[in-house]
Amino acid sequence: MPGNFIQITCPDCENEQVVFEKAASEVSCAVCGHTLARPTGGLAAVEGEVTEVVESR
């Protein structure tokens, strides 16, 4: 079950945060608390801009 880590820019505060693209739980921004990724059973639904694939497996 390989996956990538992606860097997401928060739409509210523009904080950049690294998230696993197959997140199994809801991921919130560490600065403002806005939800950045929601689990869907596969690839996470991302709210914000994906700026970079940090690690590809």
Distance bins in CASP14 RR format, pairs under 12 A and 6 or more apart:
PFRMAT RR
TARGET T0000
AUTHOR 0000-0000-0000
RMODE 2
METHOD distances of the structure
MODEL  1
1 20 0 0 0 0 0 1 0 0 0 0 0
1 21 0 0 0 0 0 1 0 0 0 0 0
1 22 1 0 0 1 0 0 0 0 0 0 0
1 24 0 0 0 0 0 1 0 0 0 0 0
1 41 0 0 0 0 0 1 0 0 0 0 0
1 42 0 0 0 0 1 0 0 0 0 0 0
1 43 0 0 0 0 0 1 0 0 0 0 0
1 57 0 0 0 0 1 0 0 0 0 0 0
2 20 0 0 0 0 0 1 0 0 0 0 0
2 21 0 0 0 0 0 1 0 0 0 0 0
2 22 0 0 0 0 1 0 0 0 0 0 0
2 55 0 0 0 0 0 1 0 0 0 0 0
2 56 0 0 0 0 1 0 0 0 0 0 0
2 57 1 0 1 0 0 0 0 0 0 0 0
3 19 0 0 0 0 0 1 0 0 0 0 0
3 20 1 0 0 1 0 0 0 0 0 0 0
3 21 1 0 1 0 0 0 0 0 0 0 0
3 22 1 0 1 0 0 0 0 0 0 0 0
3 23 0 0 0 0 0 1 0 0 0 0 0
3 42 0 0 0 0 0 1 0 0 0 0 0
3 43 0 0 0 0 1 0 0 0 0 0 0
3 44 0 0 0 0 0 1 0 0 0 0 0
3 53 0 0 0 0 1 0 0 0 0 0 0
3 54 0 0 0 0 0 1 0 0 0 0 0
3 55 0 0 0 0 1 0 0 0 0 0 0
3 56 1 0 0 1 0 0 0 0 0 0 0
3 57 1 0 1 0 0 0 0 0 0 0 0
4 18 0 0 0 0 0 1 0 0 0 0 0
4 19 0 0 0 0 1 0 0 0 0 0 0
4 20 1 0 0 1 0 0 0 0 0 0 0
4 21 1 0 1 0 0 0 0 0 0 0 0
4 22 0 0 0 0 1 0 0 0 0 0 0
4 23 0 0 0 0 0 1 0 0 0 0 0
4 43 0 0 0 0 1 0 0 0 0 0 0
4 44 0 0 0 0 0 1 0 0 0 0 0
4 46 0 0 0 0 0 1 0 0 0 0 0
4 50 0 0 0 0 1 0 0 0 0 0 0
4 52 0 0 0 0 0 1 0 0 0 0 0
4 53 1 0 1 0 0 0 0 0 0 0 0
4 54 1 0 0 1 0 0 0 0 0 0 0
4 55 1 0 0 1 0 0 0 0 0 0 0
4 56 1 0 1 0 0 0 0 0 0 0 0
4 57 1 0 0 1 0 0 0 0 0 0 0
5 17 0 0 0 0 0 1 0 0 0 0 0
5 18 1 0 1 0 0 0 0 0 0 0 0
5 19 1 0 0 1 0 0 0 0 0 0 0
5 20 1 0 1 0 0 0 0 0 0 0 0
5 21 1 0 0 1 0 0 0 0 0 0 0
5 22 0 0 0 0 0 1 0 0 0 0 0
5 23 0 0 0 0 0 1 0 0 0 0 0
5 27 0 0 0 0 0 1 0 0 0 0 0
5 37 0 0 0 0 0 1 0 0 0 0 0
5 44 0 0 0 0 0 1 0 0 0 0 0
5 50 0 0 0 0 0 1 0 0 0 0 0
5 52 0 0 0 0 1 0 0 0 0 0 0
5 53 1 0 0 1 0 0 0 0 0 0 0
5 54 1 0 1 0 0 0 0 0 0 0 0
5 55 1 0 1 0 0 0 0 0 0 0 0
5 56 0 0 0 0 1 0 0 0 0 0 0
5 57 0 0 0 0 1 0 0 0 0 0 0
6 16 0 0 0 0 0 1 0 0 0 0 0
6 17 0 0 0 0 1 0 0 0 0 0 0
6 18 1 0 0 1 0 0 0 0 0 0 0
6 19 1 0 1 0 0 0 0 0 0 0 0
6 20 1 0 0 1 0 0 0 0 0 0 0
6 21 1 0 1 0 0 0 0 0 0 0 0
6 22 0 0 0 0 0 1 0 0 0 0 0
6 23 0 0 0 0 1 0 0 0 0 0 0
6 27 0 0 0 0 0 1 0 0 0 0 0
6 36 0 0 0 0 0 1 0 0 0 0 0
6 37 0 0 0 0 1 0 0 0 0 0 0
6 43 0 0 0 0 1 0 0 0 0 0 0
6 44 0 0 0 0 1 0 0 0 0 0 0
6 46 1 0 0 1 0 0 0 0 0 0 0
6 48 0 0 0 0 0 1 0 0 0 0 0
6 49 0 0 0 0 0 1 0 0 0 0 0
6 50 1 0 1 0 0 0 0 0 0 0 0
6 51 0 0 0 0 1 0 0 0 0 0 0
6 52 1 0 0 1 0 0 0 0 0 0 0
6 53 1 0 1 0 0 0 0 0 0 0 0
6 54 1 0 0 1 0 0 0 0 0 0 0
6 55 0 0 0 0 1 0 0 0 0 0 0
6 56 0 0 0 0 1 0 0 0 0 0 0
7 15 0 0 0 0 0 1 0 0 0 0 0
7 16 1 0 1 0 0 0 0 0 0 0 0
7 17 1 0 0 1 0 0 0 0 0 0 0
7 18 1 0 1 0 0 0 0 0 0 0 0
7 19 1 0 0 1 0 0 0 0 0 0 0
7 20 0 0 0 0 0 1 0 0 0 0 0
7 21 0 0 0 0 0 1 0 0 0 0 0
7 36 0 0 0 0 0 1 0 0 0 0 0
7 37 0 0 0 0 0 1 0 0 0 0 0
7 46 0 0 0 0 0 1 0 0 0 0 0
7 48 0 0 0 0 0 1 0 0 0 0 0
7 49 0 0 0 0 1 0 0 0 0 0 0
7 50 1 0 0 1 0 0 0 0 0 0 0
7 51 1 0 1 0 0 0 0 0 0 0 0
7 52 1 0 1 0 0 0 0 0 0 0 0
7 53 1 0 0 1 0 0 0 0 0 0 0
7 54 1 0 1 0 0 0 0 0 0 0 0
7 55 0 0 0 0 0 1 0 0 0 0 0
8 14 0 0 0 0 0 1 0 0 0 0 0
8 15 0 0 0 0 1 0 0 0 0 0 0
8 16 1 0 0 1 0 0 0 0 0 0 0
8 17 1 0 1 0 0 0 0 0 0 0 0
8 18 1 0 0 1 0 0 0 0 0 0 0
8 19 1 0 1 0 0 0 0 0 0 0 0
8 20 0 0 0 0 0 1 0 0 0 0 0
8 21 0 0 0 0 1 0 0 0 0 0 0
8 23 0 0 0 0 0 1 0 0 0 0 0
8 27 0 0 0 0 1 0 0 0 0 0 0
8 28 0 0 0 0 0 1 0 0 0 0 0
8 29 0 0 0 0 1 0 0 0 0 0 0
8 30 0 0 0 0 0 1 0 0 0 0 0
8 34 0 0 0 0 0 1 0 0 0 0 0
8 35 0 0 0 0 0 1 0 0 0 0 0
8 36 1 0 1 0 0 0 0 0 0 0 0
8 37 1 0 0 1 0 0 0 0 0 0 0
8 44 0 0 0 0 1 0 0 0 0 0 0
8 45 0 0 0 0 0 1 0 0 0 0 0
8 46 1 0 0 1 0 0 0 0 0 0 0
8 47 0 0 0 0 1 0 0 0 0 0 0
8 48 1 0 1 0 0 0 0 0 0 0 0
8 49 1 0 0 1 0 0 0 0 0 0 0
8 50 1 0 1 0 0 0 0 0 0 0 0
8 51 1 0 0 1 0 0 0 0 0 0 0
8 52 0 0 0 0 1 0 0 0 0 0 0
8 53 0 0 0 0 0 1 0 0 0 0 0
8 54 0 0 0 0 0 1 0 0 0 0 0
9 15 1 0 0 1 0 0 0 0 0 0 0
9 16 1 0 1 0 0 0 0 0 0 0 0
9 17 0 0 0 0 1 0 0 0 0 0 0
9 18 0 0 0 0 0 1 0 0 0 0 0
9 19 0 0 0 0 0 1 0 0 0 0 0
9 29 0 0 0 0 1 0 0 0 0 0 0
9 31 0 0 0 0 0 1 0 0 0 0 0
9 34 0 0 0 0 0 1 0 0 0 0 0
9 36 0 0 0 0 1 0 0 0 0 0 0
9 46 0 0 0 0 0 1 0 0 0 0 0
9 47 0 0 0 0 0 1 0 0 0 0 0
9 48 1 0 0 1 0 0 0 0 0 0 0
9 49 1 0 1 0 0 0 0 0 0 0 0
9 50 0 0 0 0 1 0 0 0 0 0 0
9 51 1 0 1 0 0 0 0 0 0 0 0
9 52 0 0 0 0 1 0 0 0 0 0 0
10 16 1 0 0 1 0 0 0 0 0 0 0
10 17 1 0 0 1 0 0 0 0 0 0 0
10 19 0 0 0 0 0 1 0 0 0 0 0
10 27 0 0 0 0 0 1 0 0 0 0 0
10 28 0 0 0 0 1 0 0 0 0 0 0
10 29 1 0 1 0 0 0 0 0 0 0 0
10 30 0 0 0 0 1 0 0 0 0 0 0
10 31 1 0 0 1 0 0 0 0 0 0 0
10 32 1 0 0 1 0 0 0 0 0 0 0
10 33 0 0 0 0 1 0 0 0 0 0 0
10 34 1 0 1 0 0 0 0 0 0 0 0
10 35 0 0 0 0 1 0 0 0 0 0 0
10 36 1 0 0 1 0 0 0 0 0 0 0
10 37 0 0 0 0 0 1 0 0 0 0 0
10 46 0 0 0 0 0 1 0 0 0 0 0
10 47 0 0 0 0 1 0 0 0 0 0 0
10 48 1 0 0 1 0 0 0 0 0 0 0
10 49 0 0 0 0 1 0 0 0 0 0 0
10 50 0 0 0 0 0 1 0 0 0 0 0
10 51 0 0 0 0 0 1 0 0 0 0 0
11 17 0 0 0 0 0 1 0 0 0 0 0
11 29 0 0 0 0 1 0 0 0 0 0 0
11 32 0 0 0 0 1 0 0 0 0 0 0
11 33 0 0 0 0 0 1 0 0 0 0 0
11 34 1 0 0 1 0 0 0 0 0 0 0
11 35 0 0 0 0 0 1 0 0 0 0 0
11 36 0 0 0 0 1 0 0 0 0 0 0
11 46 0 0 0 0 0 1 0 0 0 0 0
11 47 1 0 0 1 0 0 0 0 0 0 0
11 48 1 0 1 0 0 0 0 0 0 0 0
11 49 1 0 0 1 0 0 0 0 0 0 0
11 50 0 0 0 0 0 1 0 0 0 0 0
12 28 0 0 0 0 0 1 0 0 0 0 0
12 29 1 0 0 1 0 0 0 0 0 0 0
12 31 0 0 0 0 1 0 0 0 0 0 0
12 32 1 0 1 0 0 0 0 0 0 0 0
12 33 0 0 0 0 1 0 0 0 0 0 0
12 34 1 0 1 0 0 0 0 0 0 0 0
12 35 0 0 0 0 0 1 0 0 0 0 0
12 36 0 0 0 0 1 0 0 0 0 0 0
12 47 0 0 0 0 1 0 0 0 0 0 0
12 48 0 0 0 0 1 0 0 0 0 0 0
12 49 0 0 0 0 0 1 0 0 0 0 0
13 28 0 0 0 0 0 1 0 0 0 0 0
13 29 1 0 0 1 0 0 0 0 0 0 0
13 30 0 0 0 0 1 0 0 0 0 0 0
13 31 1 0 1 0 0 0 0 0 0 0 0
13 32 1 0 1 0 0 0 0 0 0 0 0
13 33 0 0 0 0 1 0 0 0 0 0 0
13 34 1 0 0 1 0 0 0 0 0 0 0
13 36 0 0 0 0 0 1 0 0 0 0 0
13 48 0 0 0 0 0 1 0 0 0 0 0
14 29 0 0 0 0 1 0 0 0 0 0 0
14 31 0 0 0 0 1 0 0 0 0 0 0
14 32 0 0 0 0 1 0 0 0 0 0 0
14 34 0 0 0 0 0 1 0 0 0 0 0
14 48 0 0 0 0 0 1 0 0 0 0 0
14 49 0 0 0 0 1 0 0 0 0 0 0
14 51 0 0 0 0 0 1 0 0 0 0 0
15 28 0 0 0 0 0 1 0 0 0 0 0
15 29 1 0 1 0 0 0 0 0 0 0 0
15 30 1 0 0 1 0 0 0 0 0 0 0
15 31 1 0 1 0 0 0 0 0 0 0 0
15 32 1 0 0 1 0 0 0 0 0 0 0
15 33 0 0 0 0 1 0 0 0 0 0 0
15 34 0 0 0 0 1 0 0 0 0 0 0
15 36 0 0 0 0 1 0 0 0 0 0 0
15 48 0 0 0 0 0 1 0 0 0 0 0
15 49 0 0 0 0 0 1 0 0 0 0 0
15 51 0 0 0 0 0 1 0 0 0 0 0
16 29 0 0 0 0 1 0 0 0 0 0 0
16 30 0 0 0 0 0 1 0 0 0 0 0
16 31 0 0 0 0 1 0 0 0 0 0 0
16 36 0 0 0 0 0 1 0 0 0 0 0
16 48 0 0 0 0 0 1 0 0 0 0 0
16 49 0 0 0 0 1 0 0 0 0 0 0
16 50 0 0 0 0 0 1 0 0 0 0 0
16 51 1 0 0 1 0 0 0 0 0 0 0
16 52 0 0 0 0 1 0 0 0 0 0 0
16 54 0 0 0 0 0 1 0 0 0 0 0
17 23 0 0 0 0 0 1 0 0 0 0 0
17 27 1 0 0 1 0 0 0 0 0 0 0
17 28 0 0 0 0 1 0 0 0 0 0 0
17 29 1 0 0 1 0 0 0 0 0 0 0
17 30 1 0 0 1 0 0 0 0 0 0 0
17 31 0 0 0 0 1 0 0 0 0 0 0
17 32 0 0 0 0 0 1 0 0 0 0 0
17 33 0 0 0 0 0 1 0 0 0 0 0
17 34 0 0 0 0 0 1 0 0 0 0 0
17 35 0 0 0 0 0 1 0 0 0 0 0
17 36 1 0 0 1 0 0 0 0 0 0 0
17 37 0 0 0 0 1 0 0 0 0 0 0
17 46 0 0 0 0 0 1 0 0 0 0 0
17 47 0 0 0 0 0 1 0 0 0 0 0
17 48 0 0 0 0 0 1 0 0 0 0 0
17 49 0 0 0 0 0 1 0 0 0 0 0
17 50 0 0 0 0 0 1 0 0 0 0 0
17 51 0 0 0 0 0 1 0 0 0 0 0
17 52 0 0 0 0 0 1 0 0 0 0 0
17 54 0 0 0 0 0 1 0 0 0 0 0
18 27 0 0 0 0 1 0 0 0 0 0 0
18 29 0 0 0 0 0 1 0 0 0 0 0
18 30 0 0 0 0 0 1 0 0 0 0 0
18 36 0 0 0 0 0 1 0 0 0 0 0
18 37 0 0 0 0 0 1 0 0 0 0 0
18 50 0 0 0 0 0 1 0 0 0 0 0
18 51 0 0 0 0 0 1 0 0 0 0 0
18 52 0 0 0 0 1 0 0 0 0 0 0
18 53 0 0 0 0 0 1 0 0 0 0 0
18 54 1 0 1 0 0 0 0 0 0 0 0
18 55 0 0 0 0 1 0 0 0 0 0 0
19 25 0 0 0 0 0 1 0 0 0 0 0
19 26 0 0 0 0 0 1 0 0 0 0 0
19 27 1 0 1 0 0 0 0 0 0 0 0
19 28 0 0 0 0 0 1 0 0 0 0 0
19 29 0 0 0 0 0 1 0 0 0 0 0
19 30 0 0 0 0 0 1 0 0 0 0 0
19 35 0 0 0 0 0 1 0 0 0 0 0
19 36 1 0 0 1 0 0 0 0 0 0 0
19 37 1 0 1 0 0 0 0 0 0 0 0
19 38 0 0 0 0 0 1 0 0 0 0 0
19 39 0 0 0 0 0 1 0 0 0 0 0
19 43 0 0 0 0 0 1 0 0 0 0 0
19 44 1 0 0 1 0 0 0 0 0 0 0
19 45 0 0 0 0 0 1 0 0 0 0 0
19 46 1 0 0 1 0 0 0 0 0 0 0
19 47 0 0 0 0 0 1 0 0 0 0 0
19 48 0 0 0 0 0 1 0 0 0 0 0
19 50 0 0 0 0 1 0 0 0 0 0 0
19 51 0 0 0 0 0 1 0 0 0 0 0
19 52 0 0 0 0 0 1 0 0 0 0 0
19 53 0 0 0 0 0 1 0 0 0 0 0
19 54 0 0 0 0 1 0 0 0 0 0 0
19 55 0 0 0 0 0 1 0 0 0 0 0
20 27 0 0 0 0 1 0 0 0 0 0 0
20 36 0 0 0 0 0 1 0 0 0 0 0
20 37 0 0 0 0 1 0 0 0 0 0 0
20 39 0 0 0 0 0 1 0 0 0 0 0
20 42 0 0 0 0 0 1 0 0 0 0 0
20 43 0 0 0 0 0 1 0 0 0 0 0
20 44 1 0 0 1 0 0 0 0 0 0 0
20 46 0 0 0 0 0 1 0 0 0 0 0
20 53 0 0 0 0 0 1 0 0 0 0 0
20 54 0 0 0 0 1 0 0 0 0 0 0
20 55 0 0 0 0 1 0 0 0 0 0 0
20 57 0 0 0 0 0 1 0 0 0 0 0
21 27 0 0 0 0 0 1 0 0 0 0 0
21 36 0 0 0 0 0 1 0 0 0 0 0
21 37 0 0 0 0 1 0 0 0 0 0 0
21 39 0 0 0 0 0 1 0 0 0 0 0
21 40 0 0 0 0 0 1 0 0 0 0 0
21 41 0 0 0 0 0 1 0 0 0 0 0
21 42 0 0 0 0 1 0 0 0 0 0 0
21 43 1 0 1 0 0 0 0 0 0 0 0
21 44 1 0 0 1 0 0 0 0 0 0 0
21 45 0 0 0 0 0 1 0 0 0 0 0
21 46 0 0 0 0 1 0 0 0 0 0 0
21 50 0 0 0 0 1 0 0 0 0 0 0
21 52 0 0 0 0 0 1 0 0 0 0 0
21 53 0 0 0 0 1 0 0 0 0 0 0
21 54 0 0 0 0 1 0 0 0 0 0 0
21 55 0 0 0 0 0 1 0 0 0 0 0
21 56 0 0 0 0 0 1 0 0 0 0 0
21 57 0 0 0 0 0 1 0 0 0 0 0
22 37 0 0 0 0 1 0 0 0 0 0 0
22 38 0 0 0 0 0 1 0 0 0 0 0
22 39 0 0 0 0 1 0 0 0 0 0 0
22 40 0 0 0 0 1 0 0 0 0 0 0
22 41 1 0 0 1 0 0 0 0 0 0 0
22 42 1 0 1 0 0 0 0 0 0 0 0
22 43 1 0 0 1 0 0 0 0 0 0 0
22 44 1 0 0 1 0 0 0 0 0 0 0
22 45 0 0 0 0 0 1 0 0 0 0 0
22 46 0 0 0 0 0 1 0 0 0 0 0
22 57 0 0 0 0 0 1 0 0 0 0 0
23 35 0 0 0 0 0 1 0 0 0 0 0
23 36 0 0 0 0 1 0 0 0 0 0 0
23 37 1 0 1 0 0 0 0 0 0 0 0
23 38 1 0 0 1 0 0 0 0 0 0 0
23 39 1 0 1 0 0 0 0 0 0 0 0
23 40 0 0 0 0 1 0 0 0 0 0 0
23 41 0 0 0 0 1 0 0 0 0 0 0
23 42 0 0 0 0 1 0 0 0 0 0 0
23 43 0 0 0 0 1 0 0 0 0 0 0
23 44 1 0 1 0 0 0 0 0 0 0 0
23 45 0 0 0 0 1 0 0 0 0 0 0
23 46 0 0 0 0 1 0 0 0 0 0 0
23 47 0 0 0 0 0 1 0 0 0 0 0
24 37 0 0 0 0 0 1 0 0 0 0 0
24 38 0 0 0 0 0 1 0 0 0 0 0
24 39 1 0 1 0 0 0 0 0 0 0 0
24 40 0 0 0 0 0 1 0 0 0 0 0
24 41 0 0 0 0 1 0 0 0 0 0 0
24 42 0 0 0 0 1 0 0 0 0 0 0
24 43 0 0 0 0 0 1 0 0 0 0 0
24 44 0 0 0 0 1 0 0 0 0 0 0
25 35 0 0 0 0 0 1 0 0 0 0 0
25 36 0 0 0 0 0 1 0 0 0 0 0
25 37 0 0 0 0 1 0 0 0 0 0 0
25 38 0 0 0 0 1 0 0 0 0 0 0
25 39 1 0 0 1 0 0 0 0 0 0 0
25 40 0 0 0 0 0 1 0 0 0 0 0
25 41 0 0 0 0 0 1 0 0 0 0 0
25 44 0 0 0 0 1 0 0 0 0 0 0
26 33 0 0 0 0 0 1 0 0 0 0 0
26 34 0 0 0 0 0 1 0 0 0 0 0
26 35 1 0 1 0 0 0 0 0 0 0 0
26 36 0 0 0 0 1 0 0 0 0 0 0
26 37 1 0 0 1 0 0 0 0 0 0 0
26 38 1 0 1 0 0 0 0 0 0 0 0
26 39 1 0 0 1 0 0 0 0 0 0 0
26 40 0 0 0 0 0 1 0 0 0 0 0
26 44 0 0 0 0 1 0 0 0 0 0 0
26 45 0 0 0 0 1 0 0 0 0 0 0
26 46 0 0 0 0 0 1 0 0 0 0 0
26 47 0 0 0 0 0 1 0 0 0 0 0
27 33 0 0 0 0 1 0 0 0 0 0 0
27 34 0 0 0 0 0 1 0 0 0 0 0
27 35 1 0 0 1 0 0 0 0 0 0 0
27 36 1 0 1 0 0 0 0 0 0 0 0
27 37 1 0 1 0 0 0 0 0 0 0 0
27 38 0 0 0 0 1 0 0 0 0 0 0
27 39 0 0 0 0 1 0 0 0 0 0 0
27 44 1 0 0 1 0 0 0 0 0 0 0
27 45 0 0 0 0 0 1 0 0 0 0 0
27 46 0 0 0 0 1 0 0 0 0 0 0
27 47 0 0 0 0 1 0 0 0 0 0 0
27 48 0 0 0 0 0 1 0 0 0 0 0
28 34 1 0 0 1 0 0 0 0 0 0 0
28 35 1 0 1 0 0 0 0 0 0 0 0
28 36 1 0 0 1 0 0 0 0 0 0 0
28 37 0 0 0 0 1 0 0 0 0 0 0
28 38 0 0 0 0 0 1 0 0 0 0 0
28 47 0 0 0 0 0 1 0 0 0 0 0
29 35 1 0 0 1 0 0 0 0 0 0 0
29 36 1 0 1 0 0 0 0 0 0 0 0
29 37 0 0 0 0 0 1 0 0 0 0 0
29 47 0 0 0 0 1 0 0 0 0 0 0
29 48 0 0 0 0 1 0 0 0 0 0 0
30 36 0 0 0 0 1 0 0 0 0 0 0
33 47 0 0 0 0 0 1 0 0 0 0 0
34 46 0 0 0 0 0 1 0 0 0 0 0
34 47 1 0 0 1 0 0 0 0 0 0 0
34 48 0 0 0 0 1 0 0 0 0 0 0
35 44 0 0 0 0 0 1 0 0 0 0 0
35 45 0 0 0 0 1 0 0 0 0 0 0
35 46 0 0 0 0 1 0 0 0 0 0 0
35 47 1 0 1 0 0 0 0 0 0 0 0
35 48 0 0 0 0 1 0 0 0 0 0 0
36 44 0 0 0 0 1 0 0 0 0 0 0
36 45 0 0 0 0 1 0 0 0 0 0 0
36 46 1 0 0 1 0 0 0 0 0 0 0
36 47 1 0 1 0 0 0 0 0 0 0 0
36 48 1 0 0 1 0 0 0 0 0 0 0
36 49 0 0 0 0 0 1 0 0 0 0 0
36 50 0 0 0 0 0 1 0 0 0 0 0
37 43 0 0 0 0 1 0 0 0 0 0 0
37 44 1 0 1 0 0 0 0 0 0 0 0
37 45 1 0 0 1 0 0 0 0 0 0 0
37 46 1 0 1 0 0 0 0 0 0 0 0
37 47 1 0 0 1 0 0 0 0 0 0 0
37 48 0 0 0 0 1 0 0 0 0 0 0
37 50 0 0 0 0 0 1 0 0 0 0 0
38 44 1 0 0 1 0 0 0 0 0 0 0
38 45 1 0 1 0 0 0 0 0 0 0 0
38 46 0 0 0 0 1 0 0 0 0 0 0
38 47 1 0 0 1 0 0 0 0 0 0 0
38 48 0 0 0 0 0 1 0 0 0 0 0
39 45 1 0 0 1 0 0 0 0 0 0 0
39 46 0 0 0 0 0 1 0 0 0 0 0
40 46 0 0 0 0 0 1 0 0 0 0 0
43 50 0 0 0 0 0 1 0 0 0 0 0
44 50 0 0 0 0 0 1 0 0 0 0 0
END
